[in-house]
Amino acid sequence: MAANEIVERSPTLCPITRSDFLISAQDILGDIAGQKIKIAASDFEPDEDGRQAFGWLGKAAGSVKFGDETVELEIVVTIKVSGSEDATP
């Protein structure tokens, strides 16, 4: 497959409702480059078609060594539940 080739995917049906997810989803605790990050259950902003997905979102800052230098990081983790943009409210 070429790097610029578009791959069609089949739609995924989400087996849970948005309400059930937001009530029951638990935070995910992660570690990226030694930086602890809490990835919280979230209702995402609607897309251009007005569909609203849900999943987990986490943000943190950190730094890593790059050769002899230290570079600052902006860490953003987005985990979308497949098919959630079309899930039952």
N, C-alpha and C positions, 0 to 999 in steps of 0.2 A: 504494500500500500504506500503510495506517495505521500509525502508530508502535507501536501495541500489538497489531498483527496477528501471529499465529504462522504462520511459514512452514515447511512440511514439507520436509525434504531427503531425498534418496535416500541410503541407506548407501553409503559408499565402501569398497572393498576395498583393503587395504594390500598392495602387491606384495612387501614385504620382511619378513623375520622380525625380531623384537626382538633376537635375538642378533647378526644381521648388522648391524643398525643400531648397536648399542652397540659393536661391534668396529670398524666402519668410519667412523662419522659423525665429521666434523671440526668443531671449534669454529667459530663465526661471530664475526667481530670487527665491532662496530658503533660508531656514533657518534650519540649522542642529545643534542641541546642542547650539543654540544661536549664531552660526557663520553664517553670511550672505555669500551666495555663488551664483555666476553667472554661470549658466549652459548654455553654448553657442552651437549653431548649429554647427555640425561638420561632416566631412567626415572621417570615421574611416580608420585605416590601413587595407589593404587587408588581408584576412585570408589565411591559407595554400593552399587553392584552387584558390587563386587570386580574390575571390569575395570580394567586398568592400561595407560595410553597411554604413548607415548614421543615425544620430540622434543628441543627445545632450551630451556634456561632460563638467564636471565642477570639479575643484580641489580647495581645500582650506586646511588650517591648523586651528586647534583650540584646545581646552582643555575642559575636563569635570571633575567634582568632582567624585571620586570613593571612597566612605567611607570618610576617613580622608585625602586621597591623591588626587592630581590633576594629571590626565594622559593627555599626549599630543596626539592629533589626526591627522591623515592624512586622509582627507575626499576626496573621489573620487566618483563621481556620473556619471554613464554611462546609458543613456536611448537610446536604439536602436529601430528604427522604424521597426516593424515586417515585414519581407519580403523584407527589403530594399537592402539586399545583392544581390537580383535578380531583382531589379528595373531597369527600362529603364534609361539610362544615361540622 
